[in-house]
């Protein structure tokens, strides 16, 4: 399982972790089942995401809007704001799907669609 994340600039590791834990708890999924974190390349140097990956000891991968374009038709919703700012219709869902497929070599599906807090978005994808 792969977590995809989008966030506002300055979003803290604790804010991200709270969103993740809330979503996983509601779905009765443990954090230990997660094998990676993903976001858009514009967030490559975002301190909260980097700290989160280190705290959870998970690899953190980023994708360009061009790499995420093929996933647009599989999103639960399209965000005009995200598209205007990044060129991607949905960062959390797209990046979760992209990394799950990259790691598995097979098609991925959303297990938890986009969840949002005031600072971030979260989605969970799994291969197969």
N, C-alpha and C positions, 0 to 999 in steps of 0.2 A: 504494500500500500504506500502511496505517495501523497504528501501534503503539498498543495499549491497555495501560495500566499501572495496577496497584493497588500500594499500598505501605504499610508500617507508618510511623507518625509518626517523623520523624527519619531516614528512609532517605536515604542520600547519593546525589548525582549519580553518583559512581563506582560504587556498588552497582547502580544502575539500568543504567548503561552496560555493566557487566560481564554482567548478565543478558541484555540485548538482544544484545550482540555474540556471546555464546555461542549463543543461539538462532538468530540469523541465520547464523552460521558453519555450524552443523549442517545448515541448510537450503540452504546455498550461495546466500544472498541478500545482496546488498550493502546497506549502510546508505543509500547514495545513492538506492536505489529507494523509500525511505520518504518520504512527503509530509506526515505529521502525527503528533502524539501526542495521546492522549486519556485521560481518567480521569474519575472520579466527582466531582461538584461539591464534595464534602466535602474534596477534595484540591486545590482551586483555589489555595490559598496555601501548599502544601507546598514548602519551599525546594528539596529535591532535584529535584522535577519541574520547577520553574521554571528552575533552573540547567541541567538536562538540555536543555530546549527551547532555551535561549539557546546552549548549547555546540554543539548540532546545527543551530542556525538553522532550527528547525522550529516551525510553529504548534502551540500547545497549547490544546485545547478540553476543556471539561468538560460532563458531562451529569448530570441529576438521576436518582434511582432511578426516578421515574415515567417519564422518557424512555427508560430502559433496560429497563423491564418487557416491552415487546414482543419483546425479543431472548431472553428466558429459555428459550424452547423450542428455541433453536438452539445453546445452550451445550453444550460437551463434558462438563461436569459442573456440579453445583450445590453451592455452598459454603454450608452452614448458618451458619458463622461470619460470612461476608461478609454474608449476609442479615440476621442478627441485628444487626450493627453498622451496616449501611448501607441495608437494604431492597432490595438488589440481589443476585441469585443468583451473579453472577460479574462482577467489575468489569473485568478486563483484556479478556476476550472481548466482553462487551457494549459497552464503549466503543469498541473497535476496529471492531466492526460498525456501531455508530451513526455514527461519524464517516465511515467509508468510504461509507455510504449517503447521509449528508448532503452530502458533497462531490460524489458522482457522480450522485445522483438515481436510482440503480438499486440492485437488491439486491446485498448483499455476502456473501462467504463467508470462513470462517476458513482461512487458509493455514497458520498455525502455531497450534495450540490452546494453551491455557494451559500456560505453563512457570513454575516457581516457584523462588525462592531463599528463604533464611531471612528476607529483608527485603521481597521484592516478587514480583509476578506480572506476566507478560507474555503478550501474544497479538498475532498479526498477521492483519489482514484485508485483503481486496482486493475492489473492486467488480467485478461481473460474474462 
